[in-house]
Amino acid sequence: MIEDFEKNVIEPQQPEEAEQVRVIYKLYLRLQSMKAVAKQLNDMGWTTKKYITKKGTESGGKEWKTTMVHRLLRNKTYIGK
């Protein structure tokens, strides 16, 4: 079973981003509230991930909202599904 787990571990291509995701999960475990996590992230000066859309426009880089925290916490990539 341990061998199977180790085979499924994905090394992050962007370690800084991976660490931010870990921090967000830890905040949620401690605060038990998506609204409180969003507030904490905003108080820390963190913004959502910036990216370029298929049409070439920049998106993201905004303050955190409860729905964005929820989306991150339920992301199948991060929870291993």
FISEFI-22392 format. One record per residue (C-alpha): x, y, z; residue number from 1. Coordinates in nm, 3 decimals. Layout:
% FISEFI-22392
+---------+---------+---------+-----+
!    east !   north !      up ! num !
+---------+---------+---------+-----+
!       X !       Y !       Z ! NUM !
...
+---------+---------+---------+-----+
This chain:
% FISEFI-22392
+---------+---------+---------+-----+
!    east !   north !      up ! num !
+---------+---------+---------+-----+
!   0.000 !   0.000 !   0.000 !   1 !
!   0.283 !   0.239 !   0.081 !   2 !
!   0.440 !   0.159 !  -0.255 !   3 !
!   0.114 !   0.244 !  -0.433 !   4 !
!   0.096 !   0.576 !  -0.249 !   5 !
!   0.452 !   0.666 !  -0.341 !   6 !
!   0.385 !   0.595 !  -0.708 !   7 !
!   0.097 !   0.842 !  -0.707 !   8 !
!   0.287 !   1.133 !  -0.554 !   9 !
!   0.311 !   1.422 !  -0.797 !  10 !
!   0.606 !   1.654 !  -0.769 !  11 !
!   0.487 !   2.014 !  -0.801 !  12 !
!   0.616 !   2.204 !  -1.100 !  13 !
!   0.583 !   2.528 !  -0.905 !  14 !
!   0.700 !   2.466 !  -0.546 !  15 !
!   0.604 !   2.817 !  -0.427 !  16 !
!   0.247 !   2.767 !  -0.545 !  17 !
!   0.235 !   2.423 !  -0.383 !  18 !
!   0.348 !   2.572 !  -0.052 !  19 !
!   0.075 !   2.838 !  -0.072 !  20 !
!  -0.185 !   2.565 !  -0.124 !  21 !
!  -0.050 !   2.381 !   0.183 !  22 !
!  -0.077 !   2.700 !   0.388 !  23 !
!  -0.438 !   2.749 !   0.277 !  24 !
!  -0.528 !   2.394 !   0.381 !  25 !
!  -0.358 !   2.444 !   0.719 !  26 !
!  -0.545 !   2.771 !   0.769 !  27 !
!  -0.873 !   2.598 !   0.697 !  28 !
!  -0.796 !   2.319 !   0.943 !  29 !
!  -0.713 !   2.576 !   1.209 !  30 !
!  -0.990 !   2.829 !   1.142 !  31 !
!  -1.265 !   2.586 !   1.028 !  32 !
!  -1.420 !   2.861 !   0.814 !  33 !
!  -1.372 !   2.947 !   0.448 !  34 !
!  -1.474 !   3.306 !   0.519 !  35 !
!  -1.207 !   3.332 !   0.790 !  36 !
!  -0.947 !   3.180 !   0.556 !  37 !
!  -1.032 !   3.431 !   0.282 !  38 !
!  -1.002 !   3.717 !   0.533 !  39 !
!  -0.668 !   3.587 !   0.663 !  40 !
!  -0.528 !   3.551 !   0.311 !  41 !
!  -0.637 !   3.904 !   0.224 !  42 !
!  -0.488 !   4.035 !   0.550 !  43 !
!  -0.161 !   3.865 !   0.452 !  44 !
!  -0.171 !   4.046 !   0.117 !  45 !
!  -0.212 !   3.727 !  -0.087 !  46 !
!  -0.407 !   3.738 !  -0.412 !  47 !
!  -0.549 !   3.466 !  -0.631 !  48 !
!  -0.331 !   3.308 !  -0.897 !  49 !
!  -0.273 !   3.521 !  -1.207 !  50 !
!  -0.294 !   3.354 !  -1.544 !  51 !
!  -0.339 !   3.429 !  -1.913 !  52 !
!  -0.665 !   3.307 !  -2.070 !  53 !
!  -0.684 !   3.133 !  -2.408 !  54 !
!  -0.789 !   3.469 !  -2.555 !  55 !
!  -0.467 !   3.625 !  -2.423 !  56 !
!  -0.617 !   3.838 !  -2.147 !  57 !
!  -0.483 !   3.842 !  -1.793 !  58 !
!  -0.710 !   3.711 !  -1.521 !  59 !
!  -0.682 !   3.648 !  -1.147 !  60 !
!  -0.464 !   3.844 !  -0.907 !  61 !
!  -0.772 !   3.944 !  -0.708 !  62 !
!  -0.852 !   3.940 !  -0.339 !  63 !
!  -0.974 !   3.612 !  -0.194 !  64 !
!  -1.344 !   3.543 !  -0.157 !  65 !
!  -1.513 !   3.254 !   0.023 !  66 !
!  -1.611 !   3.091 !  -0.307 !  67 !
!  -1.250 !   3.095 !  -0.427 !  68 !
!  -1.130 !   2.926 !  -0.107 !  69 !
!  -1.405 !   2.666 !  -0.147 !  70 !
!  -1.302 !   2.600 !  -0.507 !  71 !
!  -0.938 !   2.553 !  -0.407 !  72 !
!  -1.022 !   2.321 !  -0.116 !  73 !
!  -1.242 !   2.106 !  -0.343 !  74 !
!  -0.995 !   2.098 !  -0.634 !  75 !
!  -0.955 !   1.732 !  -0.736 !  76 !
!  -0.586 !   1.780 !  -0.811 !  77 !
!  -0.517 !   1.898 !  -0.456 !  78 !
!  -0.728 !   1.635 !  -0.279 !  79 !
!  -0.593 !   1.346 !  -0.483 !  80 !
!  -0.890 !   1.236 !  -0.690 !  81 !
+---------+---------+---------+-----+
